[in-house]
Amino acid sequence: MISLAATVLQRFRESFTSEPTLYFSPGRINLIGEHVDYNDGFVMPAAIDKGIYYAVAANNNKELHFYSMDFDEWLTVAVADIKKMNNWKNYVLSVVNEFLLLGHDVKGFDCVFAGDIPRGSGMSSSAAVEGGLAFALNEMLDAGLNRVQLALLCQRAEHNFPHVNCGIMDQFANMMGRQDEVLLLDCKTMQHQYFPLQLQGYKIVLINSKVHHTLVSGEYNIRRQRCEEGLAILKNQLNIQSFRDITRVEDLMQYKSGMPEKVFNCCLYVIGEIARTKKAAAFLPQDNLIEFGKLMYATHEGLSKLYEVSCTELDFLVELAKKDSHVIGARMMGGGFGGCTINIVKEEAIPRFIETTSKEYLQQFDIVAEAYVVATADGTRKLPVTP
């Protein structure tokens, strides 16, 4: 079977005369530390072996030619006419716009891209779209940005045209991932540490609920606003700068009456999740996957009951996983309101786990779930081009 990379190359060569450079930009998983990247928290993501393949070549005619194979759509726009558009176009154009804002002379290029990250699955296809193009332009323009700077550029790009006020985690994992390792990222300082992911007979299985979320619908930004509102109240009462400065839940409880309930619940979740993520990091060097998995379940409970970003379908999938003795940890992953659950499953039990989960989910919701076994991978990178 022809690979996706080869398919992208072939389509580029059919569409343009120049020879392209090929790039792979990975999606990501996040083991623990959800919805805290924009709250100065700690997260534990990893790049994965699913992502976006880009074929890119300069054309020097001051025009941008994009073809999205996944949407089967073309976009041609003059560099001078870059503006906000819709769907995938906003993401690629916003990346180009960030290079223009830095003063780089974008002379035009041709680009074909396609991916194997299911849209809306919570594996951050948006960061992969941004990261692949940013990496390619950094080389093409000889811009000299390092990987951390590229991650920050991609974050700005997502804030700008798409209007998604995301944290740094997705873009950081996309650029900084390493095969067989996870990142512990301090989202306040950008300091990061790598931990070997020794799964010891277990594998990571994602179950896609096929319930599709769109973050720009506003729910994501509402959660962020609640956190900002709660933190502003706490700053006035306590000598703190961010949620991470509160180490005892008791310190939060005394201000419960002074906050709207939903604001308080968001604060309670964030403080708990920051503590859980630091605990989880301590378990990895001990190869203590059992305790690590328990923390994943606790995270899901908080996301569902306190942060209110889960949904009936995701809660059902996590409850199914809890009943399976071959699953040691599970939770919803990503922005929420649909997407995937992430599960750590005994390798030999994976086929039965997928079969049972799919069957019960279909019976309950009349939706055919999808399952993906994923592995960690290196961050965005150039690939060899075959003739």
N, C-alpha and C positions, 0 to 999 in steps of 0.2 A: 504494500500500500504506500502510495506517495505521501511523504511527510508534509505537514502544514508549512514548514519552512520552504520546502521545494515548491509547493503550490504558490506561495507568495512570490517567490523568485520568478516562477514561470509567468505569473500574471503581470508582473512588472515588465518582463522582457517582451511580452506581447503588446504592452501599452506604450512603452517608451524605448528610445534608441540607446540611451546611455546604460552603462553597467552599474548596478547599485551596490551599496554596502548593506549587509544583512545584520540585523540585531534581534536579540530576544529580551523581552522585558517581562519579568515574572509577576504573577499574582502573589497573594500572600495569605497565610493563615495567621491567626493570633491565638496562642494557646490560652493566655489569660491576660487581664488588664484591658477590659473593654470599656469604651466610652470614658476613659480617663486620660487619653493622650492630649485632649484639649483642656484638661484640668490639672496640668503640671504633674501628672502621675507617672507610673512606671508601666510599661507594656512589654509583652513577650511574643513578638511576631517572628515569622520566618518566611523567607521567599520560598515559592514552591515550583514544581515542574510543569505547571500550567501557566500560560501567559499569552503575550502578544508578540507576533513576529512582524518586523518592519523591514521593508526594502526601500532604501532612500538614496537618491542621487541629486547632486546640484544640477540646475538647468541654466542659471545665470540670466534668466529672462524676466526677473522680477515678478514671476507668478508662482503660486503654490498650486500644485496639482495633487490632490489626495484621492485615493480610492479605498473605501472601506469594504472589504470583501464580505464581512459579516452582515452589513446592512445593504450590500450591493448598491452603494451610492457613490457618486463622484462629487467632488468639490473643487472648483477652480476659482481662485480669487487672487487679485493683484496684492502684492505685499502692502502697497499704499492704502488698500481698501479693507484691511482686516478689521472686523467688528464682531460683536456678539451675534451668534446665530442660534441654532438649536441642536439638541441631542449631541452626538459624538463630535460634531463640527466645533462646538464651543470648547471642547477639551483640547483639541489639537491647535486651534487658532489661539487659544489663551496661552499655550506654551510658546508659540512663535512670538506672541505679543510680549511675553516676559523678556525674551532675548532682545527685542527691539527697545524695550524700556531700559535695558542695560547698555544701550548704545551700539549694539552690534548691527552690522550691515547685512541683512538677510537678502541675498541676491536671487532667491527663488530656488525651488527644488521640486522634485517629483517623488511621490510616496505611495506605496501600496502596503496595507497592513491587514492582518487577520489574527484571530486568537481562538484559544480553546477554553477560555474562562466563560462559563455560562453567565450571561448578564443577569444582574440582580441576585447573584448567589452569595454575596458577601465576601468574595475573594478579591475584591478591590480591582476590578477591571479598569476603573477610571485611573488609578495610580499607574497601572501598567501601560495604559494608553499614553499618559503624560510622560512617564519615565523613558519609554523607548524613543519617543520623538526628541525629548530633551537631550538624551545621551547622544543621539545621532547629530543633532544640531550643534552640540558642544564640540564634537569632532569636526564637523563640516566647517564651522565658523572659527575653529581654533580658539574657542572662548576661554579655555583654561580653567573651567570650573571643576572643583573636586566633587566627589560623590555626595558629600553632605550638602554642599552648595547647590547641587542639582536637585537633591531632595527638597530643599527649601524653595527653590524656583518652582518646582512642580506643585508644592503646596500653595504658593501664591497664585499659580495659574488656576488651581481649582477654586480658590476664593474669588477670583476675578470674574471671568466670563460665566462659568457655571453657577456662581453664587452659592457654593457649598462651603460652609465655614468649618472645614475639616481640621483635625489636628495633624501632627507630623508623622504618625506611625506608619500609615500605608506607604507613603513616598519613601520613608527611611528604609523600611524593609525591602522595598523594591530595588533600591540602590545598594544597600549594604548587606543583603542576605548572603549567607554562606551555606553550602551543602553540608548536611549532617549537623547543623548547629542552629540554635535559636539565639535571638538577640534579647538582652534585657536593656531596654532603652529608657533612660531618664528623659522624659519629654520636656522638662524644664531647662536642663543644662545641655542636652544632646549627648551627654556622656553615655557610652554604651559598652556592654560586656557581652562576650560570646560564651554560650554554654553548649557543650556537646549534648545532642539529643540521643540518648541511649535508650531506645524503645524496647530492647530485650524481648523480642518475640511479639511485640505489639506493633500495630500500624495505625496511621491516622486515616480515618474514614469520614468523609463529609457526606451528609445526607441533605440534598437540596429539596426543600419543602415545595418548590415551584410556586410559592406565593411571592409575588414580585413587589419589591419596595422601590420607591423613588424618593431619595433623600431630599431632593429639592422641593418636595411637597410641603416642607416646612417643619415636619415633626422633629427632625434632627436639630434644626436651629432652635426649636422651642426648648428642647432638653438643655441645650447649651445656655440659653437665656436663663433658665431656672437655676442652673449652677452658678452663673454669674450673679444672679440676684441673691442667692443664699450666701455666696462668698462675701458679697458686699456687706451684708448684715453682720457676718462673723468677723470681718475685718474691723468693724466699728466696735465690736464687743471684746475681741481677743487680740492679742498682739501677734497676728499672723499675716502672712502674705499669700498663702495658698492652702488648699485642702491638706496637702502633705504635712503641714505644720501641726495639724490636729492628730495626735497619736492616740487619744482616748475618746471613745464614743460618748462617754459621760460629758465631755466638754461640749459636745454638740447638743446633747439632750436638754441641757438647761435653757437652750434658746428655741426649743421646739414651738413654744407658744407664740413666739415673735415672727414666725414664718408661715406662709401658706403651706398646707399639708404637702402638696406636690413638690414644692421647692425643698422642704425639709427632707422628704424621701429621696430626692435626687442627691442632696448633700450626704445623707446617710449611706447611700449606695457608694458614692465616690470614695468616701473615707474608708469604707470597708474593702473596696476593691484595690485601693492602693496598698493596704496592709496585706491582702491575700496575695498580690503579685510578688511582694517582697518575700513572703513565706514560700511561695512556689519556687522562687529562684534558689532558696536554700535547700529545697528538696532535690533539685536536679543533680548537683554533685554527689549526693548520696544515692543516686539512682532509685529514689523512693517514689515510684510512679503511683503507688496506691494513694498516698497522702496528697500527691499532686492532683490526682483525679478527683478526690473529695473536694478540693478547692474549686475545681471547674464546676462541679454541681452547685456549690454555694454561690458562685458567680452567676450561674443561670437563674437561681432563685432571686437574687438581687435585681438582675436585669428585668425579670418578669414582674415581680411584685412591687419593687421600689422605683426602678427607673422607667418601668412600663414601656419597654421597647420590644418585648416579645409579642407573640400572638398565639392563638389557640393551637395552630398547627405545630409551631416550634415547641410549645410546652408538651404537646402530645409526644413528639419525637424524643424529647429528653426523658420523659417518664418511661417510655418504652426502653430506652437505653439503660435506665436505672434498674430495670427488672432483669436485665441480662447479665449474668455473672461473668461473662467474657468481656464486658465493657467496664473499664475502670474510671472513666470520666467522660462527661458530655456536657455541652452547653450550646446555646445559640451563639453564632459568631457574626461579627460585622455590625453594621448600623442598626439592624433589626427590622421589625415589621415584615418579616419574611426572610428569604435567603436560606442559609445552611445551618445545620448543627455540625459541630466538630466532635468527633468521638474517638477515644483511644480504645482499640479493639484488639483482642488476641488474634494473631495472624490466621491460625487455622480455623477460627470461628467466623471470619469475615464473610464468606459466601452465605452462610446460614443467617448471620446478622442482617445482611442486606436483603435477603429473601423475605425473612420474617417482618422486618421493618416495612418494606415496600408493600407487602400484602396487607398488614394491619392498617397502614396509612391509607391505602386505597379504599379499604372497607369503611374507614371512618370519614374520609373527606372526598372520596371519589376523585382523587388527584394521584397521578402517577409520579412518585418521587424519583429522583435520580441519585445515584451514589457514585462517589469518586474516591479512589484510594490515592492519596497524594504523598509525595516525598519532598523533603526540603531541597532547595537548590541555591545556586549562586545568584547574586543580584544581576541587574541589567548588564548586558555584555554584547560584544560583537561576535558574530558567528562566521565561520569560514563560508565562502561562496563557492559553490560547485559550478563547473562550466555547464 
